[in-house]
Amino acid sequence: MSPEFPGCTPCRCTCLPYLNALERDTWPLVPCSTRITQARKKNHVNTQHRQSVESPSARVPVVAQSDVVVVGGGSAGLCAAISAARNGCSVTVLERYHHLGGMASGGMVLVLDDMTNGKEITVSGIVDEFVQRMSREGMAVFPPENERIWDVEMHRKWARWGAHDFHSSLKPQPITYAVAFEPDCWKRTSLELLKENNIDLRLHSVFSEAIVEDGKVKGVICQTNVGRQAILGDVIVDTTGDLNVAAGAGADFLQSKYLVSTVFRLSNVDTEEALRFEYESPEEYKKLDREARRIIGGAWAMWWMKTPIPGIVWCNCPHMPNYDGLSPEDLTAAEYDGRERMMNLYRFARENLPGFQSCYMLGAAEQIGVRQTRLLRGEYVVTKEDVHERRYFEDTVCRGRDYYTPYRALLPKGVDQLIVAGRHYSAEPEAQRRSREIPPCMVQGEAVGVAAALSLQGNVALRDVDPKAIQRQMRAQGADPGDVPSDNANLD
């Protein structure tokens, strides 16, 4: 029990950044009855904004104007931009970081998955171009079709690449189509594709506010090192991940939160020795693996994965709940928390795990992994039943593993010429958690790019674009819009 908060028995996963070393070791891992904001009081972190200042208004220079403005250069934004440009639009992309790719590169989420429904590959299109280009450099690895089976040896060969069907209840889980890749290669590929498609890229541009006139979004204002800058467009695409543009334009949304992670990599790992230990000494392995996952404070069943560069492994952890991915205070605390956890695991691995005795800490991702913040409440809100029951929609324009996304879930209510793509699309929190992987977000972006072009070409509002026309164009450019339901789809 905390002497400072009577009646509170904090969980280390929630309050860890605010506890001293003794408390970290002695307070038990049980649910916390006190909110994280109470723990902050101990270190006098200011979570209440009690003062305000007047900011003088000023004229903002227009530095770019195009048919389509994509705000957010993550994977969904890249696909939206490329798709719109290939369909005849001039496109500007705004990105707050110095790199493109979002969570796939800066966030180091280094496996493309959620792309198959049994043997059927359901996510295709621009995502395939990324895989093909990275493969030519030897920086993308995936199992050949004849090895995507349920087999013990194939599981041993491919599971640590992230190519196992983690939704399957079979043991071991079958091998499926998934792609392990190298993050800097993703960044290079992103730049190449934007350059080839004559897309105006503006990095180091942080979204500040939406320009809205009579309920229609006309552009955005960004903060840069030389001051505020305005970018105007006929269609604005919000691929920020946090719904920043739509929220700023007055669109309805709900706010939720899920896990955050400070993903990291280790180098000089003997992965073959580590695998021999896992499969040939299973009881000893399980004991050490449980301890490793306890130390990191939350991880998937496999806390380390192979990458295309020999000796470098990817650790998609720690899992840290109860952080608000919009709060600067929470995100700062999560950096402290995550880095302490990863260093604890690193030291444990070097001292105890075969294959890791000579490893080094290669470093954490540039972006913290935020899974859920704002979610649009659009023309249709995808429910958890829609996802779980594989519900098919007549206006489906993109799909993931075995779920379908209607065009209406990409459109805000009451705000015109704005469309979204990515993890902030219109879905219930539980539905979003099962449908937010990178490849489905990429195909959402590709569909949105087509919709933007059709809107401009037909001189119609985005909400009046015919979903059937989006489906036809998606098919024409090699993407699966989900217009043809799989055998296990729910057509009711």
Secondary structure by P-SEA (a helix, b strand, c coil): ccccccccccccccccccccaaaaacccccccccccccccccccccccccbbbbbbbbbbbbcccccbbbccccaaaaaaaaaaaaaccbbbbbbccccccccccccccccccccccccccccccaaaaaaaaaaaaccbbbbccccccccaaaaaacccccccccccccccccccbbbbbbaaaaaaaaaaaaaaacccccccbbbccccccccccccbbbbccccbbbbbccbbbcccccaaaaaaaccccccccccccccccccccaaaaaaaaaccaaaaaaaaaaaaaaaacccccccbbbcccccbbbbccccccccccccaaaaaaaaaaaaaaaaaaaaaaaaccccccccccccccccccccccccccccccccaaaaaacccccccccccccccccccccccccccccccccccccccaaaaaacccaaaaaaaaaaaaaaaaaaaaaccccccccaaaaaaaaaaaccccccccccccccc
